[in-house]
Amino acid sequence: MRIEEFLAISEKENLQQLDIKYNNIGFMHGAELQIFCAALEKLTELQHVDLGFNNIGSMHGAELQIFCTSLEKLTGIKQLSLMKNRIDSMHGAELQGFFAALEKIIGLQQLDLGCNNIGSMHGAELQVFCAALGKLTGLKQLDLRNNNIDSMHGAELQIFCAALEKLTGLKQLDLRNNNIDSMYGIELQNFFATLGNLSELQQLYLECNLSGRYC
């Protein structure tokens, strides 16, 4: 989408649903990014936003901050897709700032973080991610498919499970394609104990968790 086209859309201030996936937002720079973000934050009635496949994880520094400042103003968003945005490429304060913006979207109920390779996060990055995820307590639906969760072990898996347990209002959780069958022993037991502690959970998707098999 050209920036001129998005500017025209931003005049529709009553817009409630916006699908702008596959637009390489993460590669916008300078004036182009500023114009885009200024237009985005005008759409204050948005409830459903799809930002999937936009390489947002490629943003850094001031540019990421500009984007987050605009995103957090859209407090009415109920459903947000961030599928395949290289979130695993964010680090430290940038990752923390990104999720702080999500936390300010007080109406957020459905979040899609599928295909972001979260399982590849380690150490401080994983701790920041899990601490931030655990604060999104208004979530009803969470999509974590295709995130290599099987790569987490020991203390890292415990931190992740602790974050999930804080999302006590979850009614739907998608964990497809995470090779969960490669977990074993106490780790597998604790992982499913965490799922069992989500007392409001009504829909749990675990398809295609055999190693090497994808849906």
Backbone bond lengths (Angstrom), bond angles and torsions (degrees), N, CA, C in turn:
res aa  C-N    CA-C-N  psi(-1)  N-CA   C-N-CA  omega(-1)  CA-C   N-CA-C  phi
1 M - - - 1.455 - - 1.534 109.76 -
2 R 1.303 117.31 130.64 1.451 121.36 176.27 1.518 109.46 -76.64
3 I 1.328 115.99 151.44 1.456 120.39 -176.50 1.525 111.43 -61.14
4 E 1.338 117.31 -31.47 1.463 120.46 178.29 1.520 111.32 -63.98
5 E 1.329 115.80 -37.23 1.458 120.36 179.33 1.521 110.77 -67.58
6 F 1.331 116.18 -40.06 1.459 118.29 179.34 1.523 111.71 -68.52
7 L 1.316 116.89 -35.35 1.458 120.15 176.69 1.524 111.01 -59.81
8 A 1.327 116.73 -38.69 1.463 120.62 177.77 1.531 110.52 -64.91
9 I 1.333 115.90 -41.17 1.467 120.32 179.05 1.520 110.74 -64.13
10 S 1.326 116.88 -37.87 1.465 120.59 -175.99 1.517 113.09 -65.14
11 E 1.336 117.07 -15.22 1.461 120.17 175.93 1.525 111.79 -74.49
12 K 1.337 116.29 -14.48 1.463 120.37 178.27 1.534 108.50 -84.02
13 E 1.313 117.15 76.28 1.452 121.87 -170.00 1.523 113.54 -67.38
14 N 1.320 118.34 -13.17 1.460 121.37 177.17 1.527 112.93 -93.81
15 L 1.331 116.31 5.82 1.463 121.32 -178.52 1.530 110.72 -59.65
16 Q 1.334 116.21 131.42 1.459 120.75 -178.56 1.527 113.10 -110.97
17 Q 1.315 118.16 -20.96 1.463 121.86 -178.55 1.525 109.58 -130.48
18 L 1.342 115.26 129.85 1.458 120.30 -177.35 1.527 109.84 -137.38
19 D 1.320 116.43 122.38 1.462 123.09 177.58 1.518 108.10 -115.57
20 I 1.331 116.78 107.39 1.465 120.71 179.84 1.536 110.39 -129.27
21 K 1.324 115.54 36.70 1.459 118.27 176.49 1.530 110.04 -69.95
22 Y 1.348 114.92 161.71 1.473 122.72 -179.59 1.531 112.43 58.57
23 N 1.319 117.46 45.80 1.459 119.87 178.05 1.538 113.28 -123.69
24 N 1.337 116.80 10.38 1.471 120.78 175.38 1.528 112.96 52.58
25 I 1.310 116.02 42.39 1.466 120.17 178.90 1.529 110.39 -59.75
26 G 1.317 116.22 -34.66 1.459 120.02 -179.19 1.507 114.55 -63.93
27 F 1.329 117.00 -13.70 1.461 120.69 -180.00 1.523 112.50 -105.64
28 M 1.339 116.78 8.67 1.459 119.92 173.41 1.527 109.17 -75.84
29 H 1.319 116.08 145.64 1.459 120.50 -178.72 1.527 110.17 -140.09
30 G 1.319 114.29 159.09 1.458 121.11 171.51 1.512 114.81 53.52
31 A 1.323 114.81 -132.09 1.460 121.40 -175.25 1.525 112.00 -61.06
32 E 1.339 116.70 -36.75 1.464 119.87 -179.54 1.520 110.90 -60.57
33 L 1.323 117.19 -45.21 1.459 121.05 179.33 1.521 110.97 -66.62
34 Q 1.308 117.34 -41.45 1.457 120.27 -179.91 1.517 111.55 -62.75
35 I 1.328 116.51 -41.92 1.470 120.28 178.49 1.528 110.32 -64.59
36 F 1.329 115.89 -44.11 1.460 119.90 179.59 1.531 110.78 -60.13
37 C 1.325 117.45 -47.76 1.466 121.09 -176.50 1.522 111.57 -67.21
38 A 1.331 117.06 -38.31 1.460 120.61 177.25 1.521 110.75 -62.65
39 A 1.334 115.88 -37.66 1.471 120.10 178.22 1.526 110.40 -71.05
40 L 1.333 116.86 -41.12 1.467 120.81 -178.09 1.523 111.67 -60.38
41 E 1.310 116.84 -44.98 1.468 119.55 -174.22 1.527 113.02 -71.70
42 K 1.329 117.07 -8.75 1.468 120.63 174.70 1.520 111.98 -76.18
43 L 1.350 116.33 -18.77 1.471 120.97 -174.77 1.529 109.81 -87.71
44 T 1.313 115.55 65.46 1.470 121.41 -171.21 1.527 114.27 -73.77
45 E 1.329 117.67 -9.16 1.462 120.52 179.49 1.528 112.63 -93.73
46 L 1.316 117.36 1.07 1.461 120.62 -177.64 1.520 112.13 -60.13
47 Q 1.351 114.58 137.20 1.459 121.47 176.28 1.523 112.46 -121.46
48 H 1.327 116.66 -28.42 1.464 121.30 -178.45 1.536 107.85 -129.06
49 V 1.327 116.11 119.50 1.463 121.03 -176.97 1.518 109.73 -132.23
50 D 1.328 115.57 128.56 1.466 121.71 176.86 1.531 108.30 -113.10
51 L 1.343 114.69 110.03 1.457 121.95 178.25 1.524 111.13 -111.56
52 G 1.315 116.08 21.04 1.452 120.87 -175.78 1.528 113.60 -61.53
53 F 1.337 115.45 152.14 1.469 122.97 173.20 1.528 112.09 57.21
54 N 1.327 116.67 47.33 1.458 120.41 -177.90 1.533 113.81 -122.81
55 N 1.332 117.79 7.26 1.468 120.93 176.03 1.530 112.80 55.88
56 I 1.328 116.61 38.24 1.460 119.84 -179.16 1.530 111.30 -62.49
57 G 1.325 116.72 -28.46 1.454 120.66 177.04 1.516 114.31 -63.83
58 S 1.325 116.97 -10.65 1.463 121.48 178.33 1.521 112.16 -83.96
59 M 1.342 116.65 -10.15 1.459 120.16 178.31 1.532 109.86 -77.33
60 H 1.330 115.19 145.88 1.458 119.33 178.88 1.524 109.87 -145.08
61 G 1.321 114.16 160.65 1.457 120.60 172.76 1.513 114.46 57.21
62 A 1.327 115.14 -134.83 1.461 121.49 -175.31 1.521 112.00 -62.14
63 E 1.328 117.33 -32.78 1.467 119.78 -177.89 1.527 110.66 -68.14
64 L 1.317 117.28 -41.68 1.466 120.20 176.22 1.524 110.39 -64.84
65 Q 1.312 116.46 -38.58 1.461 120.55 179.67 1.524 111.10 -63.55
66 I 1.326 116.94 -41.43 1.471 121.01 177.88 1.525 110.05 -60.89
67 F 1.332 115.83 -44.79 1.462 119.74 -179.96 1.523 110.88 -63.61
68 C 1.321 117.68 -45.51 1.464 121.61 -178.54 1.522 111.38 -63.70
69 T 1.334 116.95 -38.58 1.463 120.88 178.98 1.521 111.22 -61.36
70 S 1.319 116.58 -38.81 1.464 120.30 177.45 1.516 111.60 -71.01
71 L 1.332 116.73 -42.85 1.462 121.30 -177.39 1.521 111.23 -62.71
72 E 1.316 117.56 -42.18 1.464 120.34 -175.28 1.525 112.98 -70.00
73 K 1.324 117.05 -14.46 1.463 120.56 177.12 1.526 112.24 -78.91
74 L 1.329 116.33 -13.78 1.467 120.37 -178.87 1.524 108.91 -90.57
75 T 1.311 115.32 65.58 1.471 121.43 -170.23 1.525 113.52 -71.14
76 G 1.321 117.47 -10.88 1.463 120.60 -179.25 1.515 114.52 -88.73
77 I 1.340 117.18 -3.17 1.464 120.07 -179.00 1.527 109.95 -62.27
78 K 1.316 115.51 128.08 1.463 121.55 176.29 1.524 111.88 -102.90
79 Q 1.311 115.98 -32.35 1.469 121.41 -176.71 1.525 109.04 -129.20
80 L 1.349 116.08 122.45 1.453 121.02 -177.17 1.522 110.04 -133.60
81 S 1.339 115.41 125.83 1.463 120.41 175.12 1.521 110.09 -106.08
82 L 1.331 114.38 124.48 1.461 122.32 174.57 1.524 109.82 -120.61
83 M 1.325 115.21 29.89 1.456 120.92 -175.73 1.529 111.29 -59.13
84 K 1.315 115.17 135.47 1.468 124.64 175.95 1.526 111.65 49.67
85 N 1.320 115.14 66.49 1.456 121.27 178.97 1.516 112.90 -123.74
86 R 1.335 117.28 16.17 1.465 122.16 176.14 1.523 111.83 58.22
87 I 1.320 116.44 38.99 1.455 120.39 178.91 1.522 111.28 -61.14
88 D 1.328 116.01 -26.81 1.471 119.25 177.68 1.528 112.27 -65.44
89 S 1.343 117.71 -13.41 1.458 121.14 179.23 1.526 112.57 -84.55
90 M 1.340 117.26 -11.04 1.458 120.69 177.90 1.532 109.09 -78.34
91 H 1.316 115.81 151.03 1.458 119.81 -178.27 1.526 110.97 -138.02
92 G 1.320 114.80 150.41 1.459 122.06 169.43 1.508 115.46 48.52
93 A 1.345 114.70 -125.07 1.456 121.48 -174.98 1.522 112.49 -61.91
94 E 1.345 116.91 -31.49 1.463 119.40 179.72 1.518 110.96 -67.73
95 L 1.316 116.99 -43.81 1.467 121.04 176.91 1.517 110.34 -63.10
96 Q 1.328 115.56 -42.67 1.460 120.61 179.46 1.526 110.88 -62.76
97 G 1.327 116.57 -43.42 1.455 120.79 179.73 1.515 113.08 -65.46
98 F 1.328 116.09 -36.44 1.460 120.26 179.31 1.522 110.62 -63.90
99 F 1.329 116.55 -46.23 1.458 119.14 -179.49 1.527 112.14 -74.59
100 A 1.311 117.44 -25.39 1.462 120.00 173.73 1.529 109.80 -63.29
101 A 1.341 115.74 -35.58 1.463 120.12 176.45 1.526 110.62 -65.45
102 L 1.334 116.72 -41.42 1.465 119.94 178.44 1.527 110.62 -63.80
103 E 1.327 116.10 -37.91 1.460 120.58 -178.90 1.524 111.41 -62.07
104 K 1.332 116.92 -29.80 1.460 120.90 -179.14 1.526 112.50 -78.54
105 I 1.338 116.79 -10.78 1.468 119.92 175.06 1.527 106.03 -81.99
106 I 1.305 115.75 84.56 1.468 121.33 -167.08 1.524 113.48 -67.01
107 G 1.325 117.12 -19.41 1.466 119.61 -179.95 1.518 113.85 -90.04
108 L 1.326 117.53 -0.36 1.471 121.42 -172.57 1.524 111.57 -63.77
109 Q 1.330 115.23 122.77 1.464 121.40 -179.94 1.523 112.57 -121.26
110 Q 1.322 117.63 -27.70 1.463 121.38 -178.18 1.525 109.33 -127.24
111 L 1.334 115.63 124.06 1.455 120.73 -177.75 1.521 109.84 -130.69
112 D 1.325 115.77 126.70 1.460 122.22 178.61 1.530 108.37 -107.77
113 L 1.339 115.58 111.47 1.463 122.51 176.79 1.526 110.66 -114.16
114 G 1.322 116.56 21.78 1.451 120.83 -177.82 1.524 112.95 -59.30
115 C 1.342 115.85 148.36 1.468 122.96 173.23 1.533 112.69 60.06
116 N 1.321 116.73 44.67 1.461 120.68 177.29 1.522 113.10 -118.03
117 N 1.359 116.09 10.01 1.465 121.43 174.15 1.522 112.55 54.55
118 I 1.322 116.08 39.91 1.456 121.04 -177.86 1.530 111.37 -60.87
119 G 1.313 116.64 -31.29 1.454 120.36 179.68 1.518 114.08 -63.28
120 S 1.332 117.03 -14.99 1.464 120.40 179.53 1.531 111.79 -85.77
121 M 1.331 117.00 -8.06 1.462 119.91 178.04 1.525 109.54 -73.22
122 H 1.319 115.89 144.09 1.455 120.18 179.52 1.526 109.52 -142.19
123 G 1.313 115.04 161.51 1.457 120.59 173.27 1.507 113.85 57.11
124 A 1.342 115.81 -130.95 1.461 121.95 -175.22 1.518 112.43 -60.27
125 E 1.347 117.02 -38.73 1.468 119.87 -178.40 1.527 111.36 -62.48
126 L 1.323 116.11 -44.56 1.466 119.53 179.13 1.520 110.62 -65.24
127 Q 1.316 117.06 -39.60 1.459 120.38 178.98 1.522 111.19 -62.04
128 V 1.333 116.30 -43.35 1.467 120.86 178.24 1.519 110.37 -63.16
129 F 1.338 116.08 -45.71 1.463 119.95 -179.87 1.524 111.09 -60.08
130 C 1.320 117.24 -48.50 1.464 120.88 -176.04 1.528 111.91 -67.64
131 A 1.336 116.83 -38.63 1.459 120.00 177.16 1.527 110.55 -61.80
132 A 1.346 115.34 -40.97 1.462 120.00 179.87 1.521 111.56 -69.95
133 L 1.336 116.50 -42.98 1.457 120.33 179.51 1.524 110.75 -60.43
134 G 1.321 116.96 -41.34 1.455 121.37 -178.37 1.514 114.37 -64.61
135 K 1.334 116.73 -16.30 1.465 120.84 179.14 1.526 112.65 -86.07
136 L 1.339 117.14 -11.37 1.474 120.42 -178.17 1.528 109.28 -84.93
137 T 1.310 115.26 60.48 1.469 121.17 -170.12 1.528 113.74 -73.57
138 G 1.322 117.66 -9.06 1.463 120.14 177.64 1.513 113.45 -84.88
139 L 1.329 117.51 -3.50 1.462 120.77 -176.62 1.523 112.11 -65.62
140 K 1.335 114.51 136.43 1.465 122.16 173.41 1.530 110.46 -107.55
141 Q 1.327 116.54 -29.45 1.462 121.18 -179.78 1.527 109.12 -133.64
142 L 1.336 115.52 134.04 1.457 121.13 179.69 1.525 109.02 -135.96
143 D 1.319 115.80 127.20 1.465 122.03 179.95 1.528 108.57 -109.55
144 L 1.337 116.14 116.03 1.463 122.91 179.32 1.528 110.99 -123.71
145 R 1.304 117.71 26.30 1.460 119.72 -178.65 1.524 111.67 -65.20
146 N 1.322 115.39 153.48 1.467 121.53 176.81 1.526 112.83 54.07
147 N 1.320 116.63 53.93 1.461 119.83 -178.80 1.525 113.94 -126.68
148 N 1.334 116.86 12.45 1.476 120.38 176.50 1.524 112.80 53.61
149 I 1.321 115.78 41.56 1.451 119.94 179.74 1.525 111.39 -61.54
150 D 1.322 117.13 -24.79 1.464 120.57 178.79 1.523 112.60 -63.99
151 S 1.336 117.19 -15.71 1.467 120.40 179.48 1.521 112.47 -76.90
152 M 1.324 117.36 -11.69 1.461 120.94 178.39 1.526 109.72 -82.56
153 H 1.324 116.08 138.48 1.459 120.63 178.75 1.520 109.77 -144.27
154 G 1.333 114.95 159.58 1.452 120.94 173.40 1.516 113.59 56.42
155 A 1.337 115.86 -129.71 1.458 121.84 -176.38 1.524 111.95 -62.27
156 E 1.339 116.83 -33.51 1.467 119.47 -178.92 1.520 111.18 -66.58
157 L 1.314 117.21 -41.17 1.463 120.31 177.00 1.527 110.19 -66.09
158 Q 1.321 117.53 -37.16 1.461 121.17 178.13 1.526 110.89 -62.48
159 I 1.341 116.23 -42.35 1.464 120.49 179.20 1.524 110.47 -62.83
160 F 1.323 115.95 -42.45 1.468 120.46 179.18 1.525 110.64 -63.57
161 C 1.321 116.82 -46.23 1.467 120.85 -179.79 1.529 111.34 -62.51
162 A 1.330 116.84 -38.48 1.463 120.70 178.59 1.523 111.21 -62.85
163 A 1.345 116.19 -36.82 1.465 120.26 177.72 1.523 110.67 -66.70
164 L 1.334 116.53 -43.56 1.467 120.06 178.47 1.527 111.40 -60.23
165 E 1.321 116.53 -41.16 1.464 120.67 -176.76 1.528 112.71 -63.23
166 K 1.332 116.60 -23.21 1.464 120.19 179.00 1.525 112.36 -75.50
167 L 1.332 116.41 -15.88 1.470 120.57 -179.21 1.527 108.54 -88.29
168 T 1.309 115.20 65.88 1.465 121.55 -170.30 1.527 113.62 -69.55
169 G 1.328 116.92 -15.00 1.463 119.85 -179.70 1.514 114.05 -92.47
170 L 1.341 117.43 1.63 1.464 120.10 -177.95 1.519 111.55 -60.07
171 K 1.331 114.44 130.85 1.456 121.16 174.45 1.529 111.47 -110.02
172 Q 1.325 116.77 -22.36 1.469 120.80 -179.60 1.524 109.12 -139.32
173 L 1.335 115.72 131.60 1.458 122.15 179.83 1.519 109.15 -136.19
174 D 1.322 116.05 125.38 1.464 121.69 -178.53 1.531 108.61 -108.94
175 L 1.321 115.99 116.11 1.461 122.55 -179.83 1.529 111.30 -123.15
176 R 1.305 117.38 25.54 1.458 120.62 -179.02 1.532 111.86 -61.88
177 N 1.331 114.21 150.39 1.471 121.66 173.77 1.532 112.63 56.56
178 N 1.317 116.45 53.31 1.453 120.80 176.65 1.527 113.11 -124.94
179 N 1.341 116.20 11.13 1.471 120.83 177.43 1.532 112.90 52.61
180 I 1.307 115.95 38.55 1.459 120.17 -176.61 1.523 111.79 -61.60
181 D 1.331 117.23 -24.37 1.469 119.36 -179.55 1.532 112.30 -65.21
182 S 1.340 117.17 -15.16 1.465 119.35 179.38 1.532 112.02 -81.89
183 M 1.341 116.91 -9.82 1.465 119.73 171.06 1.529 108.09 -72.60
184 Y 1.309 116.41 156.54 1.460 118.40 179.90 1.529 110.17 -152.50
185 G 1.324 114.29 163.45 1.455 121.00 174.09 1.515 113.98 59.85
186 I 1.324 115.34 -137.71 1.452 121.92 -174.89 1.517 112.33 -64.54
187 E 1.358 117.51 -30.07 1.458 119.55 179.23 1.522 111.10 -65.73
188 L 1.317 116.65 -45.09 1.463 120.22 177.89 1.524 110.23 -64.29
189 Q 1.327 116.49 -41.08 1.457 121.23 -179.82 1.532 110.71 -62.30
190 N 1.318 116.95 -45.29 1.461 120.93 -179.26 1.527 111.87 -67.98
191 F 1.340 115.90 -35.33 1.464 119.76 179.46 1.526 110.39 -62.58
192 F 1.323 116.41 -46.62 1.460 118.98 -179.72 1.521 112.00 -74.20
193 A 1.318 117.65 -24.84 1.456 120.09 172.94 1.526 110.36 -64.83
194 T 1.338 115.48 -37.98 1.461 120.46 176.44 1.524 110.81 -61.19
195 L 1.326 116.47 -45.93 1.464 119.94 178.48 1.520 110.70 -61.84
196 G 1.324 116.09 -37.47 1.460 120.47 179.56 1.518 112.75 -66.91
197 N 1.332 116.90 -23.94 1.468 120.76 -179.45 1.523 113.07 -81.99
198 L 1.326 116.75 -8.21 1.468 120.47 176.85 1.526 107.87 -82.88
199 S 1.310 115.05 85.85 1.472 121.06 -167.51 1.521 113.85 -67.69
200 E 1.330 118.54 -22.01 1.465 121.36 -179.13 1.524 112.18 -90.40
201 L 1.332 117.44 -6.04 1.458 121.54 -174.15 1.523 111.69 -62.94
202 Q 1.340 115.27 127.98 1.464 121.62 -179.52 1.530 111.98 -115.87
203 Q 1.328 116.81 -29.54 1.463 121.05 -178.26 1.528 109.41 -131.19
204 L 1.335 115.29 122.49 1.457 121.80 -179.58 1.520 108.76 -128.98
205 Y 1.340 116.57 121.37 1.456 121.30 -177.42 1.525 109.64 -106.01
206 L 1.325 115.32 116.67 1.463 121.90 -178.06 1.528 111.80 -125.71
207 E 1.325 117.02 18.06 1.468 119.52 -179.41 1.519 110.86 -60.22
208 C 1.328 114.34 151.04 1.459 122.30 171.05 1.529 112.45 57.67
209 N 1.307 115.54 53.05 1.448 120.57 175.64 1.509 112.81 -111.89
210 L 1.346 116.01 17.01 1.451 120.84 169.74 1.515 108.69 -82.02
211 S 1.313 118.39 133.43 1.459 122.02 -176.09 1.521 111.55 -52.95
212 G 1.331 115.72 129.82 1.453 120.49 176.22 1.511 115.18 83.34
213 R 1.321 117.26 0.30 1.470 119.54 -178.93 1.512 109.21 -116.31
214 Y 1.350 116.53 130.13 1.450 121.48 -177.18 1.529 110.42 -127.33
215 C 1.325 113.91 151.07 1.461 120.35 178.35 1.522 110.22 -105.84
